Amino acid sequence: MYRLLLLLLLAAGPALAGETVNDVTGLNPIEVERVLAPTTLDEISRAVREHDGPIAIGGGRFSMGGQTATERALQLDMRSFNRVLAFDPQQKTLRVQAGITWRQVLEYIDPHGLSPQIMQSYANFTVGGSLSVNAHGRYVGQGPLVLAVKSILLVLADGSMVEANPTQNSELFYGAIGGYGGIGVIAEATLALTENTRLARKTEVMPVEQYRGFFAEQVRGNPDMVMHNGILYTDDYRTVRAVSYLRTDAPLTVEERLVDAGRNYKVMRAALGAASSKSGAALREAVLDPLNFRGEQVQWRNHEASLDVRELQPISGADYSYVLQEYFVPEAQLEVFIARMRDVLQKHGVKVANISIRHAKADPGTLLAWSRGDTFALVLYYRQGTSEEARAAVGTWTRELIDAALASDGTYYLPYQIHATREQFLAAYPRAPEYFALKQRVDPSGKFRNKLWDAYYR
């Protein structure tokens, strides 16, 4: 109970000096020297310039392996640095401070009929955090968030401020986005927007062997297809529910512009809770999801974009935590990887709550790109114990899944628990030496650190 209360307190606002900080899983308590919650750009620049020790950067703290902190660091808690700086509805661009959440972005642009071009599935994350992990969502024909970023403002290790975009200071642009706070502080960003439209939800259940063909014929290239994902049912890993959101002029069945902040998530929580229990996946497939997806639904794009991570809560308790992992494989390797993943998860008795299938276009050039071609992403949400033995067991099967992804010419996502060996990391991210060389040039003392770079940066 104490650990859960601590997690809630951390999520509620900036930490105090000397406090132990944690992430949403509650699995990574880290004692930092102090926490600074800046509200101005000068405050960020001065703190970076004057602090001699390590600096780590945090936002919503939805990363799950210590990517926002390290011991005895100055932690920059960016959540109070959250203003809109410029808005051009004609050019469909928005300039924001990095601590703003996507929910705040949606509330600002929705009255103008606009929507983010790309964002992840939940709106609680900060923009800076999403840029740091190069997040992605369910948007068809899109991919990593970098594709929707016009420019960023970086604060470097000496306190200097540099504007970077795909043509100006491009190495910094492609190093910092998806760079997990190792190159500098992403302080501001200019984002691309698009039209907010009505979406009709369609769903269809099929054997896993048919899903890739379905995607090629019905999803890819469909001019009305806006969002799409698959749900892989884990009772036998042989069935997929395809969930599509298509542009429509049909009357709304959901009148709300954005998801109500007080929305009840009982059905979704019941489905996820059942799925992670014994025989629960079959119950979800046969009963709960048909109930959840029944009937026609027409809503605004921004309504679907404004989902709240509360639908997954409670995420952690005294002896358990729900945790994410994600793997990326080339399109042609989808069925092969699913079979390999199934074997690993079943062998180790992993309590899987959900596996979502997404699709992403190729990354345009970030140094730590997870999508080096047209890619299927498999997002794994599972329940684990918190004991040392349970955590070690997770490390064992995680490394087996990483090997399975590498054998399928794929990779794994870095915002989660740091179980990969350094050899696996370098195999999954072959441009990491370029990233390290850039970091050495712009941060020669290794000022910007967190548990990810403690593990892999030399």
C-alpha positions as CSV (number, residue, x, y, z in Angstrom):
1,M,0.0,0.0,0.0
2,Y,2.9,2.4,0.9
3,R,4.4,1.8,-2.6
4,L,1.2,2.5,-4.3
5,L,0.6,5.7,-2.3
6,L,4.1,6.9,-3.2
7,L,3.4,6.3,-6.9
8,L,0.2,8.3,-6.7
9,L,2.0,11.2,-5.0
10,L,4.8,11.2,-7.6
11,A,2.2,11.3,-10.4
12,A,0.4,14.2,-8.8
13,G,3.2,16.8,-9.1
14,P,6.8,17.7,-8.9
15,A,9.0,15.9,-6.4
16,L,10.8,17.6,-3.5
17,A,14.5,17.9,-3.2
18,G,16.2,14.6,-2.2
19,E,13.1,12.6,-2.8
20,T,13.2,9.1,-4.3
21,V,11.5,9.2,-7.7
22,N,9.9,6.3,-9.5
23,D,8.0,5.5,-12.7
24,V,4.4,4.3,-13.3
25,T,5.3,0.7,-12.6
26,G,6.6,1.4,-9.1
27,L,9.5,-1.0,-9.9
28,N,12.3,1.5,-10.2
29,P,12.8,3.7,-7.1
30,I,15.8,5.9,-7.7
31,E,17.3,8.4,-5.1
32,V,18.2,11.6,-6.9
33,E,20.2,14.5,-5.5
34,R,17.3,17.0,-6.0
35,V,14.5,17.7,-8.4
36,L,14.0,21.0,-10.3
37,A,10.6,21.8,-11.9
38,P,11.5,24.6,-14.3
39,T,9.0,27.0,-15.7
40,T,11.2,29.1,-18.0
41,L,13.8,28.3,-20.7
42,D,16.4,30.4,-18.9
43,E,15.9,28.3,-15.8
44,I,16.6,25.1,-17.8
45,S,19.7,26.6,-19.5
46,R,21.1,27.9,-16.2
47,A,20.6,24.6,-14.4
48,V,22.2,22.6,-17.1
49,R,25.2,25.0,-17.4
50,E,25.8,25.3,-13.7
51,H,25.3,21.7,-12.5
52,D,28.5,19.7,-12.4
53,G,27.0,16.2,-11.8
54,P,24.6,14.0,-13.8
55,I,21.3,15.4,-15.1
56,A,18.3,13.3,-16.0
57,I,15.1,14.5,-17.6
58,G,11.6,13.4,-16.6
59,G,8.1,14.1,-17.8
60,G,5.0,11.9,-17.1
61,R,7.3,9.1,-16.0
62,F,5.6,6.5,-18.2
63,S,8.9,4.9,-19.2
64,M,9.3,1.7,-17.2
65,G,13.0,1.0,-16.7
66,G,14.6,4.1,-15.1
67,Q,14.9,6.1,-18.4
68,T,14.1,9.3,-16.6
69,A,16.5,9.2,-13.6
70,T,19.8,8.0,-12.2
71,E,21.3,8.0,-8.7
72,R,22.5,11.3,-7.3
73,A,21.4,13.3,-10.4
74,L,19.7,16.6,-10.8
75,Q,16.3,15.6,-12.2
76,L,14.6,18.1,-14.4
77,D,10.8,17.5,-13.9
78,M,9.5,19.1,-17.1
79,R,5.8,19.0,-16.2
80,S,5.5,22.7,-15.2
81,F,7.1,23.8,-18.5
82,N,3.9,23.3,-20.4
83,R,2.8,26.4,-22.4
84,V,1.6,26.8,-26.0
85,L,4.1,29.2,-27.7
86,A,2.7,29.6,-31.2
87,F,-0.2,28.3,-33.2
88,D,-0.8,28.6,-37.0
89,P,-4.1,27.0,-37.9
90,Q,-3.6,27.7,-41.6
91,Q,-0.2,26.0,-41.7
92,K,-1.4,23.4,-39.2
93,T,1.5,23.8,-36.8
94,L,1.8,24.2,-33.1
95,R,4.8,25.3,-31.1
96,V,4.8,24.0,-27.5
97,Q,7.0,23.7,-24.4
98,A,8.1,20.1,-23.9
99,G,6.3,19.5,-20.6
100,I,2.8,20.0,-22.1
101,T,0.7,16.8,-22.2
102,W,-1.0,15.6,-25.3
103,R,-4.3,16.1,-23.5
104,Q,-3.5,19.8,-23.1
105,V,-2.5,19.9,-26.8
106,L,-5.9,18.4,-27.8
107,E,-7.8,20.8,-25.6
108,Y,-6.0,23.7,-27.3
109,I,-6.4,22.7,-30.9
110,D,-9.8,20.9,-30.9
111,P,-11.9,24.1,-31.0
112,H,-10.1,24.8,-34.3
113,G,-11.0,21.5,-35.9
114,L,-7.4,20.2,-35.8
115,S,-5.7,17.0,-34.4
116,P,-2.1,15.9,-33.9
117,Q,-0.7,14.2,-37.0
118,I,0.9,11.5,-34.9
119,M,0.7,10.7,-31.2
120,Q,0.7,7.6,-29.0
121,S,-2.5,5.9,-27.8
122,Y,-2.8,7.7,-24.5
123,A,-2.9,11.5,-24.0
124,N,-1.3,11.6,-20.5
125,F,2.3,11.6,-21.8
126,T,4.2,14.8,-22.2
127,V,5.3,15.9,-25.7
128,G,8.9,15.9,-24.7
129,G,8.7,12.4,-23.3
130,S,7.1,11.2,-26.5
131,L,9.8,12.8,-28.6
132,S,12.5,11.3,-26.4
133,V,11.2,7.8,-27.1
134,N,10.1,8.6,-30.7
135,A,6.7,7.2,-29.9
136,H,4.1,6.0,-32.3
137,G,0.4,5.3,-32.4
138,R,-2.2,3.6,-34.5
139,Y,-2.3,6.1,-37.4
140,V,-2.3,4.4,-40.8
141,G,0.4,5.5,-43.2
142,Q,2.3,7.2,-40.4
143,G,5.0,5.8,-38.1
144,P,7.4,7.2,-35.6
145,L,6.6,10.6,-34.1
146,V,9.6,12.2,-35.8
147,L,7.6,12.2,-39.0
148,A,5.3,14.8,-37.5
149,V,8.0,17.1,-36.0
150,K,8.9,20.3,-37.8
151,S,11.7,21.4,-35.4
152,I,12.9,21.2,-31.8
153,L,14.8,23.5,-29.5
154,L,17.6,21.7,-27.6
155,V,19.5,22.8,-24.5
156,L,22.9,21.2,-24.7
157,A,25.3,20.3,-21.9
158,D,27.0,23.7,-21.8
159,G,23.6,25.4,-21.5
160,S,23.5,26.7,-25.0
161,M,20.3,26.5,-27.0
162,V,20.1,25.1,-30.5
163,E,17.2,24.9,-33.0
164,A,17.3,21.7,-35.0
165,N,15.2,20.3,-37.8
166,P,15.7,17.8,-40.7
167,T,17.9,20.3,-42.6
168,Q,19.4,22.5,-39.9
169,N,21.5,20.8,-37.2
170,S,20.0,17.6,-38.5
171,E,22.4,15.4,-36.6
172,L,21.1,16.8,-33.4
173,F,17.5,16.5,-34.6
174,Y,17.9,12.9,-35.4
175,G,20.0,12.1,-32.4
176,A,17.8,13.8,-29.8
177,I,14.4,12.5,-31.1
178,G,14.4,8.9,-29.9
179,G,17.6,9.7,-27.9
180,Y,16.2,9.2,-24.4
181,G,17.6,12.4,-23.0
182,G,21.2,11.6,-23.8
183,I,22.0,14.4,-26.2
184,G,20.3,17.4,-24.5
185,V,17.0,18.7,-23.1
186,I,14.2,18.8,-25.7
187,A,12.8,22.1,-24.5
188,E,10.4,23.1,-27.3
189,A,8.9,21.4,-30.4
190,T,6.9,22.5,-33.4
191,L,4.4,19.8,-34.3
192,A,2.5,19.1,-37.5
193,L,-1.3,19.0,-37.2
194,T,-4.1,17.6,-39.4
195,E,-7.8,17.8,-39.7
196,N,-10.0,16.4,-36.9
197,T,-12.5,14.2,-38.6
198,R,-15.3,11.8,-37.7
199,L,-14.3,8.2,-37.4
200,A,-16.5,5.1,-37.8
201,R,-15.2,2.0,-35.9
202,K,-15.2,-1.3,-37.8
203,T,-14.1,-4.6,-36.3
204,E,-13.5,-8.1,-37.8
205,V,-12.1,-11.3,-36.3
206,M,-9.9,-13.6,-38.4
207,P,-7.1,-16.3,-38.1
208,V,-3.7,-14.8,-37.6
209,E,-2.6,-16.2,-41.0
210,Q,-5.1,-13.9,-42.7
211,Y,-4.3,-10.7,-40.9
212,R,-1.3,-9.6,-43.0
213,G,-3.3,-10.1,-46.2
214,F,-6.3,-8.2,-44.7
215,F,-4.0,-5.4,-43.8
216,A,-2.5,-5.2,-47.3
217,E,-6.0,-5.3,-49.0
218,Q,-8.2,-3.4,-46.6
219,V,-6.0,-1.1,-44.5
220,R,-2.8,0.0,-46.4
221,G,-3.6,2.6,-49.0
222,N,-7.3,3.0,-48.0
223,P,-7.7,6.8,-48.2
224,D,-10.4,6.7,-45.5
225,M,-8.5,4.6,-43.0
226,V,-7.2,6.8,-40.2
227,M,-6.4,4.4,-37.3
228,H,-6.0,0.7,-37.1
229,N,-4.7,-2.0,-34.7
230,G,-5.1,-5.7,-34.2
231,I,-5.7,-7.5,-30.9
232,L,-3.9,-10.8,-30.8
233,Y,-5.8,-13.2,-28.5
234,T,-3.4,-15.1,-26.3
235,D,-5.4,-18.3,-25.5
236,D,-3.8,-19.9,-28.5
237,Y,-2.2,-17.0,-30.5
238,R,-4.1,-18.0,-33.6
239,T,-6.8,-15.3,-33.7
240,V,-6.7,-11.5,-34.4
241,R,-9.4,-9.0,-34.0
242,A,-8.8,-6.1,-36.5
243,V,-10.1,-2.8,-35.2
244,S,-10.3,0.0,-37.8
245,Y,-11.3,3.7,-37.6
246,L,-12.4,5.1,-41.0
247,R,-13.2,8.6,-42.0
248,T,-16.9,9.1,-42.3
249,D,-19.7,11.7,-42.6
250,A,-22.2,9.5,-40.7
251,P,-23.9,11.0,-37.6
252,L,-22.0,10.8,-34.4
253,T,-22.9,8.2,-31.8
254,V,-20.4,9.7,-29.4
255,E,-21.1,13.4,-29.0
256,E,-18.2,14.3,-26.7
257,R,-15.3,16.0,-28.5
258,L,-12.7,14.6,-26.0
259,V,-12.9,11.7,-23.6
260,D,-14.5,12.8,-20.3
261,A,-11.8,13.1,-17.7
262,G,-14.0,11.2,-15.3
263,R,-14.8,8.4,-17.7
264,N,-15.5,4.9,-16.3
265,Y,-13.2,2.2,-17.7
266,K,-14.8,-0.8,-16.0
267,V,-15.3,-2.8,-19.2
268,M,-11.7,-2.3,-20.4
269,R,-10.2,-3.0,-17.0
270,A,-12.4,-6.2,-16.7
271,A,-11.2,-7.4,-20.1
272,L,-7.5,-6.8,-19.3
273,G,-7.8,-8.3,-15.8
274,A,-9.5,-11.4,-17.1
275,A,-7.0,-11.8,-19.9
276,S,-4.1,-12.1,-17.5
277,S,-5.8,-14.7,-15.4
278,K,-5.9,-18.4,-16.1
279,S,-8.2,-19.2,-19.0
280,G,-9.0,-15.5,-19.1
281,A,-7.9,-14.9,-22.7
282,A,-10.6,-17.2,-24.0
283,L,-13.2,-15.4,-21.9
284,R,-12.1,-12.0,-23.3
285,E,-12.2,-13.3,-26.9
286,A,-15.6,-15.0,-26.6
287,V,-17.5,-12.6,-24.2
288,L,-15.8,-9.4,-23.1
289,D,-14.5,-8.0,-26.4
290,P,-17.7,-8.8,-28.3
291,L,-19.5,-6.8,-25.6
292,N,-16.9,-3.9,-25.7
293,F,-17.0,-3.7,-29.6
294,R,-20.8,-4.2,-30.1
295,G,-22.8,-1.8,-32.2
296,E,-21.8,1.1,-34.4
297,Q,-19.6,3.8,-33.1
298,V,-18.9,7.1,-34.8
299,Q,-16.7,9.6,-32.9
300,W,-14.3,12.4,-33.4
301,R,-10.6,11.6,-34.1
302,N,-9.7,13.7,-31.1
303,H,-12.0,11.7,-28.9
304,E,-10.1,8.5,-29.7
305,A,-6.8,10.3,-29.4
306,S,-7.7,11.5,-25.8
307,L,-7.8,8.1,-24.2
308,D,-6.6,8.1,-20.6
309,V,-4.0,5.7,-19.2
310,R,-6.4,5.2,-16.3
311,E,-8.1,2.5,-18.3
312,L,-5.1,0.3,-17.4
313,Q,-5.1,1.1,-13.7
314,P,-4.4,-0.1,-11.1
315,I,-1.0,-0.6,-12.7
316,S,0.9,-1.7,-9.6
317,G,0.3,-3.0,-6.1
318,A,2.4,-4.4,-3.2
319,D,3.4,-7.6,-5.0
320,Y,2.6,-7.0,-8.7
321,S,3.0,-4.6,-11.5
322,Y,1.6,-4.4,-15.1
323,V,4.4,-3.7,-17.5
324,L,4.8,-3.1,-21.2
325,Q,7.3,-4.5,-23.8
326,E,7.3,-3.9,-27.6
327,Y,8.9,-5.7,-30.5
328,F,9.1,-4.6,-34.1
329,V,9.5,-7.0,-37.1
330,P,9.4,-6.6,-40.9
331,E,6.0,-7.2,-42.4
332,A,7.0,-10.6,-43.9
333,Q,8.2,-11.9,-40.6
334,L,4.9,-11.3,-38.6
335,E,3.6,-14.8,-38.4
336,V,7.1,-16.2,-37.8
337,F,7.7,-13.9,-34.9
338,I,4.2,-14.5,-33.4
339,A,5.0,-18.2,-33.3
340,R,8.4,-17.6,-31.7
341,M,6.8,-15.2,-29.2
342,R,4.0,-17.6,-28.3
343,D,6.6,-20.4,-27.6
344,V,8.6,-18.2,-25.2
345,L,5.6,-16.7,-23.4
346,Q,3.9,-20.1,-22.9
347,K,7.1,-21.8,-21.9
348,H,7.6,-19.3,-19.1
349,G,3.9,-19.0,-18.1
350,V,3.8,-15.2,-18.6
351,K,0.6,-13.6,-17.5
352,V,-0.2,-11.7,-20.7
353,A,-3.1,-9.2,-20.4
354,N,-3.0,-7.9,-24.0
355,I,-1.0,-7.9,-27.2
356,S,-1.7,-5.2,-29.7
357,I,-0.5,-5.2,-33.3
358,R,0.3,-1.8,-34.9
359,H,2.0,-0.8,-38.2
360,A,4.6,1.9,-38.9
361,K,6.3,3.3,-41.9
362,A,10.0,3.6,-42.0
363,D,11.9,6.0,-39.8
364,P,13.4,9.0,-41.8
365,G,16.8,8.8,-40.0
366,T,16.9,8.9,-36.2
367,L,20.1,7.3,-34.9
368,L,18.2,4.9,-32.7
369,A,15.5,4.1,-35.2
370,W,13.2,1.2,-34.3
371,S,11.5,1.2,-37.7
372,R,14.0,0.8,-40.4
373,G,11.4,-0.3,-42.9
374,D,7.7,-0.9,-43.0
375,T,7.2,-2.6,-39.7
376,F,4.6,-4.4,-37.6
377,A,4.8,-3.6,-33.9
378,L,3.6,-6.0,-31.2
379,V,2.9,-4.3,-27.9
380,L,2.9,-6.8,-25.0
381,Y,1.2,-5.9,-21.7
382,Y,1.7,-8.4,-18.9
383,R,1.5,-8.9,-15.2
384,Q,4.6,-9.7,-13.2
385,G,5.7,-10.1,-9.5
386,T,7.9,-7.6,-7.8
387,S,10.3,-9.9,-5.9
388,E,13.9,-10.3,-7.0
389,E,13.1,-13.8,-8.2
390,A,10.2,-12.7,-10.3
391,R,12.1,-9.8,-11.8
392,A,15.0,-12.1,-12.7
393,A,12.5,-14.5,-14.4
394,V,11.2,-11.6,-16.5
395,G,14.7,-10.8,-17.5
396,T,15.3,-14.4,-18.7
397,W,12.2,-14.5,-21.0
398,T,12.7,-10.9,-22.2
399,R,16.1,-11.7,-23.5
400,E,14.7,-14.8,-25.3
401,L,12.0,-12.5,-26.9
402,I,14.7,-10.1,-28.0
403,D,16.6,-12.9,-29.6
404,A,13.4,-14.0,-31.3
405,A,13.0,-10.5,-32.7
406,L,16.6,-10.3,-33.8
407,A,16.2,-13.7,-35.5
408,S,13.2,-12.2,-37.3
409,D,15.3,-9.2,-38.6
410,G,13.5,-7.0,-36.0
411,T,14.2,-5.0,-32.9
412,Y,12.8,-4.2,-29.5
413,Y,11.7,-0.9,-27.9
414,L,13.9,0.9,-25.4
415,P,11.5,2.7,-22.9
416,Y,10.8,-0.5,-20.9
417,Q,12.7,-2.6,-18.4
418,I,16.4,-2.8,-19.2
419,H,16.9,-6.5,-19.5
420,A,18.8,-6.6,-22.8
421,T,22.5,-7.4,-22.8
422,R,24.7,-4.8,-24.4
423,E,25.3,-7.1,-27.3
424,Q,21.6,-7.4,-27.9
425,F,21.2,-3.6,-27.7
426,L,24.0,-3.1,-30.3
427,A,22.5,-5.7,-32.6
428,A,19.0,-4.2,-32.3
429,Y,20.3,-0.6,-32.8
430,P,23.2,-0.8,-35.3
431,R,23.6,3.0,-35.4
432,A,24.2,3.3,-31.7
433,P,27.9,3.9,-32.2
434,E,27.0,7.0,-34.2
435,Y,24.7,8.1,-31.4
436,F,27.5,7.6,-28.9
437,A,30.0,9.5,-31.0
438,L,27.5,12.4,-31.2
439,K,27.0,12.3,-27.5
440,Q,30.7,12.4,-26.9
441,R,31.0,15.5,-29.0
442,V,28.1,17.5,-27.5
443,D,28.2,16.1,-24.0
444,P,31.9,15.1,-23.5
445,S,31.5,14.8,-19.7
446,G,28.5,12.5,-19.9
447,K,26.3,15.0,-18.0
448,F,23.0,13.7,-19.4
449,R,22.4,10.3,-17.9
450,N,19.7,7.9,-16.8
451,K,19.6,4.1,-16.2
452,L,19.4,3.3,-19.9
453,W,22.7,5.1,-20.6
454,D,24.2,3.9,-17.4
455,A,23.7,0.4,-18.9
456,Y,24.8,0.9,-22.5
457,Y,26.9,4.1,-23.0
458,R,30.6,3.7,-22.8
